[in-house]
Structures are given as C-alpha cells and as structure tokens.
Amino acid sequence: MSLEEHRIKIDTIDTDIIRLLNERADVVHEIGVIKKREGLEIYAPEREEKLLRSLILKGEGGRLPEISIRAIYREIMSAALALEEDLKIAYLGPAGTWTHQAAIGKFGHSVKYLPQPTLTDVFQQVRKGVADYGVVPIDNSSEEANRDVFRLFINHPLKICAEISLPIEIYLMSNLALAGIRKVFGHPSILAASRAWFARQSQVFEFIETASTSQAAEMASTSAESAAVGGGLAAEIYQLQLVAVKIQDESQIGRFSVIGHKSSPPTGEDLTLLAVAGIEIGKTIVEVLGLLEKRGVSPVGVGGHEVPTHGAETNAIIRIEVRGHADDPDVALAIADIENSGKAVTVIGSYPQRA
C-alpha cells in the first residue's frame, strides 16, 4: 500500500472516530439528564476507573500502551464533563505546579480550573460550592504541609473521592542552550532533588530559590542567562524549551487527592484513609494496627505527627491507609473497634485504587 493510500485510510478511520465520538457524546448527555433528575453526582470516579481498566484490557495486544489509552480517554471524558456541566476544579496553585499537572491528568483540559494560594482556600472553595472538586497534594516532602492538609480534612466535612499518582520528573527549562545558562531558578526542594545532575556539569551555576516551580519558570522566561527547574507544564505555560529532562536524583511518585462532598461508592478495589487521634504516635500506631489485624484489614501506609495542645500533654494524629472501603463490613467493624477504644477517628475518604 502506498503512502497516499495509507493517508486515505487514516482519513476514513478519523471520519468514523468523529462520528462515534459524537454518538458517545449524545449518550453521555442522556446519562447526564438522568443524573440531574435523580440528584446524582455528574463526576463518578468509581465508574471512571472501572471504564479505564476495561479499555486497557480491551487494548491488550495492540500498539497503544496503557499510558496512551488513559491519556486519550482522559480528554474524551473531560470533554463529556464539560458538555454536561461547567465543572470547576480548585487546586493548590499557582498555574504550572505539579498539583495543576495532576489535576489535568485526572480531569483533562476541557473543565475550568481555579488556582488557589493555600490549601485552606482549596477546601473553602469546594465547601462553599464555588468549585465542584479540589485537588491537593496528600504526601509532601514537608512534614508541616502534611500536618496542615490532614488538619483541614479533620476540620472540614469534605472527603477524598479519588487519588492521583504522578511521576515527579524534573526538567531544566530555558530559552537558551545549556552552555548559555548561568542562573537557575527553582523551589528549594526541587533544586535539592536535582543537585547531583548539576554537579556533573562542566559549568558553574548560581541557584536562586523561588516560592514555587511556576514562579521559577516565569522568572527564567524574563531574566537573562537564566533557566528554571520544574515540571513540563510550567515550561509549556511560560513557553520555555526543555534543555534537559528527568534530571532528578531519584525517582519519585507524587500523590494527590481529589476532594469533594462525598467519598466514592464501593468498587471492590478501594482504599480508605483514616486519621486517628491519640496521646503518643508510636503507641497509637501499635494499638490501631492491632485492631485492624483483628478484623483482617490490611494497612498499606502509616504516618503520623504531633499536635501540641494548650497543656503539657502532646497529642498525636496518625494517618493510616487501608485496603477496602469504609462501608465494607470488616473495615466498618475495625473503625468501630478503634472508636470503642477511646480514640477519635476521622474517615478522610474512600476511593478507587488505581490499577
């Protein structure tokens, strides 16, 4: 088959794809009408992950890898959400951060994004209904940031309804070639995470700390002999070229959470995040793990931090992620056991476990 014949075949396939996408949009619209009539959530993370897993299985043996199937259908589903409702997503900004990148990875480009200056603002925008959902980092290199986000979950009636995993890949971005770069802007943690790469280069750099990766990219776009370190989205927003990619010293997966007014319904493959108040971190963790084991509930992650009180005592908040949904009988019984032991428990959310 000639090149021209291949192109004609592609045109025919594309015509069929557009026709089928429009048919899909019509069906999605009808589903949206039913959901609105019955007062159901427009966005259904449990259905979304189930659909993606099904599509990946159907694509086995084909040329498209899982990451490509997810990316293609992310935008198809994003367009469908935008058709049904002007979906608004608040996230910890500014634009171009990894949280912004994670939000796009979950909701696509067709919905409306609302960058917020603080975690508190993200929670408030969702609680007040200004935003339908929020996206926040759930595991941060800063213990203070981890403490702040869990305090917000405890003090607000919002729940995690979906999780997002994002590889944290650090890029060197500039409008210059490497040899012309003298100054490098970056958030302190990102500069530290790429220190070994810079040490291997033959030239000397001046490192300038910024409040965010977005600010670093913005400054690099307007300063002479400058570059920034950060994510690819920041380079795209500030029209910088990628001079070097994946310069991080170690691989790292960032975890982010989608927050809303309800947890996701059970799917059979879920995780639940709990916050438990105790007197001392180590003792509280041991006691809670024992109660979980008694009910056959498996923990997948444990952490904790101290919360100073007004008196001499120091309270502890531990966070435990377990397999299963809060509505599953074994998990529900384990939560009741923890409460009966005299500890305050907050179910921060249940959400589909990504395959």
C-alpha positions in Angstrom: 0.0 0.0 0.0 1.4 3.4 -1.0 1.8 6.4 1.4 -1.2 8.2 -0.2 -3.4 5.1 0.2 -2.4 4.9 3.9 -3.4 8.5 4.3 -6.7 7.9 2.7 -7.3 5.0 5.1 -6.4 7.2 8.1 -8.9 9.9 6.8 -11.6 7.2 6.7 -10.8 6.0 10.2 -10.8 9.6 11.5 -14.2 10.2 10.0 -15.5 7.1 11.8 -13.9 8.2 15.1 -15.5 11.6 15.0 -18.9 10.1 14.2 -18.6 7.6 17.1 -17.4 10.4 19.5 -20.5 12.4 18.7 -22.7 9.4 19.2 -20.9 8.8 22.6 -21.5 12.5 23.5 -25.2 12.0 22.8 -25.4 9.0 25.1 -23.4 10.8 27.8 -25.8 13.7 27.6 -28.8 11.4 28.2 -26.9 9.9 31.2 -26.4 13.5 32.5 -30.1 14.3 32.2 -30.9 11.2 34.3 -28.2 12.1 36.9 -29.5 15.6 37.3 -33.1 14.4 37.5 -32.1 11.9 40.3 -29.7 14.3 42.1 -26.7 12.2 41.3 -23.1 13.4 41.0 -22.0 14.2 37.5 -18.5 13.1 38.1 -18.2 9.4 39.1 -14.6 8.4 39.9 -15.6 4.8 40.6 -17.2 4.5 37.1 -14.2 6.3 35.5 -11.6 3.9 36.9 -13.7 0.8 36.1 -14.1 2.1 32.5 -10.4 2.8 32.1 -9.4 -0.6 33.4 -11.9 -2.2 30.9 -10.5 -0.2 28.0 -6.9 -1.2 28.9 -7.8 -4.9 28.9 -9.5 -4.5 25.5 -6.4 -2.8 24.2 -4.1 -5.6 25.2 -2.0 -6.9 22.2 -2.4 -3.6 20.4 0.1 -0.8 19.8 -1.3 1.7 22.3 0.2 1.3 25.8 -1.8 1.8 29.0 -0.5 5.4 29.4 -1.7 6.4 26.0 -5.1 4.8 26.4 -5.6 6.6 29.7 -4.4 10.0 28.2 -6.8 9.7 25.2 -9.8 8.7 27.2 -9.0 11.3 29.9 -9.6 14.0 27.3 -12.7 12.3 25.9 -14.2 12.1 29.4 -13.1 15.7 30.1 -15.0 16.9 27.0 -18.1 14.9 28.2 -17.9 16.5 31.6 -17.7 20.0 30.1 -20.7 19.3 28.0 -22.9 18.3 30.9 -21.8 20.9 33.4 -19.4 23.8 33.8 -17.2 21.6 36.1 -14.9 23.7 38.2 -11.8 22.3 39.8 -9.9 24.2 42.6 -6.2 23.3 43.1 -3.2 24.4 45.1 -1.7 26.9 42.7 -0.3 28.8 41.0 -0.7 27.5 37.5 2.0 25.2 36.3 2.7 23.4 39.5 2.6 19.6 39.9 -0.7 19.9 41.6 -2.1 21.6 38.5 -0.5 18.9 36.3 -2.1 16.2 38.5 -5.5 17.9 38.2 -5.2 18.0 34.4 -4.1 14.4 34.5 -7.4 13.5 36.3 -9.9 15.9 34.7 -8.4 16.8 31.3 -8.2 20.2 29.6 -11.9 20.8 29.0 -13.0 21.7 32.5 -12.4 25.0 34.3 -9.5 25.3 36.8 -9.4 27.6 39.8 -5.8 28.0 41.2 -5.8 28.8 44.9 -3.0 30.3 47.0 -3.3 28.0 50.0 -4.7 24.6 51.0 -7.3 26.3 53.1 -8.6 28.2 50.1 -8.9 24.9 48.1 -11.0 23.4 50.9 -13.2 26.5 51.3 -13.9 26.8 47.6 -15.2 23.3 47.5 -17.1 23.6 50.8 -18.8 26.7 49.6 -19.7 25.2 46.2 -17.6 27.7 44.2 -15.6 24.7 43.0 -17.1 21.2 42.4 -13.9 19.4 43.4 -10.5 20.2 44.7 -7.0 18.7 44.1 -4.4 18.8 46.9 -1.1 17.1 47.5 -1.6 14.3 50.0 2.1 13.3 50.5 4.6 16.1 50.7 8.3 16.3 51.4 7.4 18.8 54.1 6.0 17.4 57.3 4.4 20.8 58.1 2.5 20.6 54.8 1.3 17.0 55.6 0.2 18.2 59.0 -1.7 21.1 57.5 -3.6 19.1 54.9 -4.7 16.4 57.5 -5.8 19.1 59.9 -8.0 20.5 57.1 -9.5 17.1 56.5 -10.3 16.7 60.2 -11.9 20.2 60.5 -13.9 20.2 57.2 -16.7 17.8 56.2 -15.0 17.1 52.8 -13.8 13.7 51.7 -11.3 12.2 49.3 -13.2 10.7 46.4 -10.2 9.8 44.1 -6.5 9.6 44.1 -3.9 10.7 41.6 -0.4 9.4 41.2 2.1 11.5 39.2 5.8 10.8 38.4 7.7 13.8 39.6 10.1 14.4 36.7 12.3 17.5 36.9 13.2 19.3 33.7 15.7 22.1 33.1 13.9 24.7 31.0 15.1 27.8 29.3 15.2 29.8 26.0 18.9 29.2 25.9 21.2 26.2 25.2 22.8 24.7 28.3 26.1 26.5 27.6 24.5 29.9 27.9 22.8 29.3 31.3 24.3 31.0 34.3 21.4 31.3 36.8 18.9 28.6 37.7 15.6 29.4 39.5 13.8 26.8 41.4 11.8 25.8 44.5 14.3 24.8 47.2 13.2 21.1 47.3 13.4 20.8 43.5 16.9 22.3 43.4 17.9 19.9 46.1 16.4 17.0 44.3 18.5 17.7 41.1 21.8 18.7 42.9 23.7 15.6 41.6 22.9 16.4 37.9 24.1 19.9 38.2 27.3 18.7 40.0 28.1 16.6 36.9 28.0 19.6 34.5 31.2 21.3 33.5 29.9 24.9 34.2 29.1 26.7 37.4 25.5 27.8 38.2 24.0 30.4 40.5 21.0 28.9 42.2 18.1 31.2 43.1 15.3 29.9 45.3 11.7 30.7 44.5 8.3 30.1 46.2 7.1 27.7 43.5 8.1 26.0 40.3 5.8 28.2 38.4 7.5 31.4 39.7 10.8 29.8 38.8 9.7 29.3 35.2 8.2 32.8 35.0 11.4 34.4 36.2 13.5 32.3 33.8 11.3 33.5 30.9 12.2 37.1 31.6 15.7 37.0 33.0 19.0 37.0 31.0 21.2 33.8 31.1 18.5 32.0 33.1 16.8 28.7 33.4 14.3 27.1 35.8 13.8 23.6 37.2 10.3 22.2 37.4 7.7 20.2 35.6 6.8 20.2 31.9 3.5 22.1 32.4 5.4 25.1 33.7 7.6 25.0 30.6 4.5 24.9 28.4 2.8 27.8 30.1 5.8 30.1 30.1 7.0 29.0 26.6 10.3 27.6 27.6 12.3 24.9 25.9 13.3 21.7 27.6 17.1 21.8 27.8 17.4 18.6 29.9 14.8 16.1 31.0 14.5 13.8 34.1 17.4 15.4 36.0 16.0 14.3 39.4 18.5 12.4 41.6 15.9 9.7 42.4 12.6 8.5 41.0 9.6 9.8 43.0 5.8 9.4 42.7 3.7 12.3 43.9 0.3 11.5 45.4 -2.6 13.9 45.1 -6.2 13.6 46.2 -9.5 14.8 44.7 -11.7 16.2 47.4 -15.5 16.6 47.3 -18.5 16.4 49.4 -18.8 12.6 49.3 -16.5 9.6 49.2 -16.6 7.4 46.1 -19.1 4.5 46.3 -17.5 1.0 46.8 -16.0 -0.7 43.7 -14.5 -3.8 45.3 -11.0 -2.4 44.8 -10.8 0.6 47.1 -8.6 2.3 49.7 -9.7 4.2 52.8 -7.7 6.8 54.6 -8.2 7.3 58.3 -7.0 9.9 60.8 -6.8 8.7 64.4 -6.1 10.9 67.4 -4.0 9.5 70.3 -1.6 10.6 73.0 1.6 9.3 71.5 2.5 8.4 67.9 4.2 5.0 68.4 1.8 3.7 70.9 -1.3 4.8 68.9 0.1 3.2 65.8 0.7 -0.1 67.5 -2.8 -0.1 69.1 -4.6 0.7 65.9 -2.6 -1.8 63.8 -3.6 -4.5 66.3 -7.3 -3.6 66.0 -7.0 -3.7 62.2 -5.3 -7.1 62.2 -8.1 -8.4 64.5 -10.6 -7.6 61.7 -8.4 -8.8 58.9 -7.9 -5.3 57.5 -4.6 -4.7 55.7 -2.8 -1.3 56.1 -0.9 0.0 53.1 0.6 3.1 54.6 1.1 4.6 58.1 2.3 8.0 59.2 1.8 10.5 62.0 2.6 13.9 63.5 2.4 15.5 66.9 -0.2 18.2 67.6 0.8 20.4 70.6 -2.1 21.1 73.0 -2.6 24.0 75.4 -1.5 21.9 78.3 1.7 20.0 78.9 0.5 17.0 77.0 1.2 16.5 73.3 -1.5 14.7 71.2 -0.7 12.7 68.1 -2.6 12.3 64.8 -1.8 9.2 62.9 -2.9 8.5 59.3 -3.5 5.0 58.1 -4.4 4.0 54.6 -6.1 0.5 54.5 -7.4 -1.8 51.8 -11.1 -1.7 51.4 -14.0 0.8 51.6 -15.3 2.4 54.8 -18.7 0.7 54.0 -17.1 -2.8 53.8 -18.1 -4.8 56.8 -14.6 -5.6 58.0 -13.4 -2.0 57.6 -16.5 -0.7 59.3 -16.1 -3.0 62.2 -12.4 -2.1 62.6 -13.3 1.6 62.6 -15.9 0.9 65.3 -13.3 -1.0 67.3 -10.9 2.0 67.2 -13.6 4.3 68.3 -14.6 2.0 71.2 -11.0 2.0 72.3 -11.5 5.7 73.1 -9.8 7.2 70.1 -11.4 9.8 67.8 -11.4 8.5 64.2 -12.0 10.6 61.0 -12.7 8.8 57.8 -10.9 11.1 55.4 -12.2 9.2 52.4 -12.7 6.0 50.4 -11.7 5.9 46.8 -10.9 3.5 43.9 -7.5 2.0 44.0 -5.8 2.7 40.7 -4.7 -0.4 38.8 
